[in-house]
C-alpha cells in the first residue's frame, strides 16, 4: 500500500514537471490541458485512483498463496540466521541474503494480491463518520498482520483467515474514530469475550454475574473486565425484542409526548363537557361558548355577549349563572372519577 502511495506521489510530481516544461512551448497547449485534467482527476478522486491501482494486481490462487507463505517463512528464517551470525562462508551468506530479499518480495506480492479483499470488507463498514479510505487503510494493516501470522500448513484458505483480521482492524477503527472516547486496543479485543461470558453466566446463574465471576470464567484480569463492563453498549433501535416482532424503539419513552393518564383524563372531561353543553338550551349554550371562548374563539365580556345575543346584560349574567349550576351538577360524576 505504501509503495503504491509513493508511486502515486512520484507520478503526480513527474506529470507536474512535464506540465511546467510543456508550458514553455505555446504549440503544446493541447498536451498541457490533458496533463492538467489528469492531475486534477487524481487529486479530486483519490478513492477512484486507489481502486484503479488495486485492480492492476492479479488475484492469487491457493497454490500461489502457499508458495508465497513458504518464501516469507524462509526469508524470516534466513534473516534470523544472519542476525545471529549463523553463517558458514560467503556463499551461504549470499544464499541467505537472497532468501531475505525473496521473502520481502513475496510478502509484498501476498499483500497486493489481497487488497481487493480489504476493499470488499470496507464497503460493509462504510458510512457514518469514518471515511472509507480510513477503513481501507486500517484494513490494510489488518491484512499485513494476517500475512505475517498465516500458517500455510493448516490448509486454510487465506481469504477466510485474513477476513477476521481485516474486520477486526476496521471495527477498532470505527470504535476509535466514530466517538469522542477512544477505546484502548487491549480492551477492544476482549469486549466480545467478556460480553459472551457475561450472558452465559447470567443464563446459568439466573442473575447478573459479578466482575470476579466473569474474570474466573474468561481468565481476564478483573480490572480489564471492569473496563469492558463500564463501556456504554450501543444497540440499534431496530433490534428485535422478544418473539412478537417488537423493537427497542417501541420501549423508549418520548419525553415530549403528553402523559397518557393526563391525556385520557383531559379527553374524558372534554367529552363530558361537550355532552353537558349540548343538553343546555340553545341560548345558554351560545352564551357559555361566547363567555369562555369555546370553539377556538377568544372569550367575550358581558357587554359583547349581550350585544351578540340581543339580550340585556343583566339577563345574560343570570343565564350564565344558571348554566354554570347545571353544568356543575352534570360534571359531578366526572369530578368524582378524577378524585378516585
Secondary structure, DSSP 4 states (H G I P E B T S, - for coil): -HHHHHHHHHHHHHHHHHHHHHTTSGGGHHHHHHHHHHHHHHHH-HHHHHHHHHTTSPPPPHHHHHHHHHHHHHHHHHHHHHHHT---SHHHHHHHHHHHHHHHHHHHHHHHTTHHHHHHHHHHH-BTTB-HHHHHHHHHHHHHHHHHH--GGG---HHHHHHHHHHHHHHHHHHHHHSSSPPPHHHHHHHHHHHHHHHHHHHHHSSPPPHHHHHHHHT--HHHHHHHHHSPPP--TT-EETTTTEEGGGGS--TTSPPHHHHHHHHHHHHHHHHHHHHS-HHHHHHHHHHHTGGGPPP--HHHHHHHHT--HHHHHHHHHHHHHHHHHHTHHHHHHHH-
